[in-house]
Amino acid sequence: MKSDKENLNTILDTTFKFAKKTAKDFYFKIWAKNPPKCPAFDGEMIHISRYGWEHLTRLRKRTKFELLGRLFVLERARELLETSLHFQLHVQRKDMDFWIFEAEVEGVRLKVVVRSIQGDERHFYSVIRKGSAQKEIDDGL
């Protein structure tokens, strides 16, 4: 039997597996089937593709805590893209364009990145949870 010290990640690992599956279902079964139309791009659709999912979950080494923070705000990222009238920054690198949106959505500050490769369609690329605006935890009880 493992000692208590060897089981320090039981809750984290269980939560992580559940959150990743739930987020993946949201990403591909809900969001990708109904991609946002972004007012900042005159109502142009922002495609939800494997590019964004791979960037969030595989391309870079991220801690489980960092990845959970990103997965937990995917719904807010969608809301930000559906309601933003302006992006904060446009960056060009080689054959890629990046548009960065930053806002507070439902008490959470986040940054959303939209990308285009060689002038092709814009697609969701990343989301970063920047912090919470709430001072107290509201557990709904």
N, C-alpha and C positions, 0 to 999 in steps of 0.2 A: 504494500500500500504506500502511496506517495505521501510525503509529509505535507503539511499545510503550506510551507514555503514553495513547494514545487507546483502547487495548484493556484498560484496567484493570478493566472490569466483565464481561469474558467469562465468567469462572467464576461470578460472582454471577448474571448474567442467565440462564445455562444452568441453574444450580441452582434459581433462582427459578421458572422455567417448569416444570421437572420437579416440584418440591415443590408448586406450586400445583395442578397436574393430579392428582398423587397424593392430596393433601389433599381436593380436590373429589370425587374418586372415593370416598374413605373417607367423607366427609361425607354424600353423597347416596346412594351405592350400598350402603353398609354401615350407617352409624350411623342414617340416616333410616329405613331399613327395619327396624331393631331398636332403637328409642329406649330410653333408660335409664329404669328405674323407680327413683325416688329415695326412699330410706328417710327422708330429712329431711322429705318431704311424704307420709309414710305410704304409700310405694310408688307414689305417683302417677307416671304417665308424663310425662317431659319431652320435648316434641315437638321434633324437629329439622327446622327449616324454612328457607326461603330468607331469612327475617329475619336469622338468625344469620350465614349465609354472607355476605349483603350487608353486614352491619355489620363483619364481619372484613375483607372485601376491598375494599369500595367506598365506604362512606358517609363515611369520614374519610380525610384524607390521612395515609398511613403510609409510612414508608420501607420498602424491600424487606427490610432487616434486621429491622425491627420485625414486619412481616408474617410473615416466615419463622419468627421466634420463636413467634408465635401458631399458625401452621400446624403446626409441629413438635410442639406439645403437645396437639393435638386428641384424640388417643387417651387421654392422661392426663386430659383434661377429662371424657371419658366415664367413666373409672374413678372419678374423684372424685364425679361425680353418682350413680353406681351404688352407692357405698359410704358416702357421708357421712350421718351420723345427724343433723347439725345444720348450719344455715347460720350465718354470722357476723353478717350484717347484712341488714335488710329496710328498703328505702327506697321511699317513695311519692312520685311526682311526677305532678301532674295526674291523668290517668286511667291511669297506668302504675304497676306494682309491680315492683321489682327485688329479687332475693335474691342475696346475694354469698356465695360459698363460697371459702375459702382453705385450702390444705393443701399438703403436700409429697407428691408421687406419684412413685415410682420415682426419687428423687433430684432432682426438679425442683419448685421452689416455684411455685405458680400460683394465679391467681384466676379463678373461673368465675362468670359472671353469667347468671341465669335471669330472664326477663321475662314479664309478663302485661299485656295491654292490656285495659282495662275489665273486669277480672275474668275474662277468657276463659282458655283453657288456657295453662299455663306452657310456655314454649319456651326452648331454649338461645339465648342472645343474644351472649355473648362469652367469650373466654378471653384471659388475659394471662399471659405467662411472667414470673415475678418473679425468677428466678435459679436457679442450680443449687446443690445441697447438696454435690455431689462436689467434692473438692479436686484430683483428678487426672483427666486424660482417660483413659478406658478405650476404646481403639479396637478391642477385640476381637481383637487379634493375639496 
